[in-house]
């Protein structure tokens, strides 16, 4: 007899071709400890997308935007300052 707490939902496997730069990005996120493995990365990404695309999630994003400050600086200057702090971001 199967006990209720023994139930584990079936998982499906998905194969996704990726360009080398995305593969490297995911590998770096795994190696820095942000995720246990590539599957963990994709599960988190899908869950985040699902949460954001609910009425509550969209409302939270709108509220976050409305609560954010308005800056007097030119956005290009802000981006240049961010890139100056981390040159790896320069395309």
C-alpha positions in Angstrom: 0.0 0.0 0.0 1.4 3.4 -1.0 1.4 6.0 1.7 0.5 9.6 0.8 3.8 11.1 1.8 5.6 8.6 -0.5 4.2 10.2 -3.6 6.6 12.1 -5.7 5.3 13.8 -8.8 6.6 12.6 -12.2 9.1 14.9 -13.8 9.4 15.3 -17.5 12.7 15.8 -19.3 13.2 18.6 -21.8 16.2 19.0 -24.1 17.0 22.6 -25.0 19.7 23.5 -27.6 21.6 26.6 -26.4 24.2 28.8 -28.0 27.7 28.5 -26.3 27.4 31.9 -24.6 24.1 30.9 -22.8 25.6 27.6 -21.9 28.6 29.3 -20.4 26.3 31.7 -18.5 24.3 28.9 -16.9 27.5 27.0 -16.1 28.8 30.1 -14.3 25.6 30.4 -12.3 25.9 26.8 -11.2 29.7 27.1 -10.4 29.1 30.2 -8.3 26.6 28.3 -6.2 23.5 30.2 -7.3 22.0 26.9 -8.5 22.7 23.2 -7.9 22.7 22.4 -11.6 21.3 23.5 -15.0 17.9 21.9 -14.3 17.6 23.8 -11.1 18.4 27.0 -13.0 15.6 26.3 -15.6 13.1 25.3 -12.9 13.7 28.6 -11.0 13.4 30.6 -14.3 10.1 28.9 -15.2 8.7 29.4 -11.7 9.7 33.1 -11.7 8.1 33.5 -15.1 4.9 31.7 -13.9 4.7 33.9 -10.7 5.2 37.1 -12.7 2.4 36.2 -15.1 -0.3 36.0 -12.6 -2.5 39.0 -11.8 -0.9 39.2 -8.4 2.6 39.0 -9.8 1.9 41.7 -12.5 0.4 43.9 -9.8 3.5 43.5 -7.7 5.7 44.5 -10.6 3.6 47.6 -11.3 3.7 48.6 -7.6 7.4 48.1 -7.6 7.8 50.4 -10.6 5.5 53.0 -9.2 7.4 53.0 -5.9 10.8 53.4 -7.6 12.4 56.8 -7.6 12.5 59.1 -10.6 16.1 60.0 -11.4 17.2 63.3 -12.9 20.3 61.7 -14.5 20.4 60.7 -18.1 19.9 56.9 -18.3 22.9 56.6 -20.6 25.1 58.1 -17.8 23.7 55.6 -15.3 24.5 52.7 -17.7 28.0 54.0 -18.3 28.6 54.2 -14.5 27.4 50.7 -14.0 29.6 49.4 -16.9 32.6 51.3 -15.5 32.2 49.4 -12.2 31.9 46.1 -14.1 33.7 46.1 -17.5 32.5 42.6 -18.2 29.1 44.1 -18.9 30.3 46.0 -22.0 29.1 44.3 -25.1 
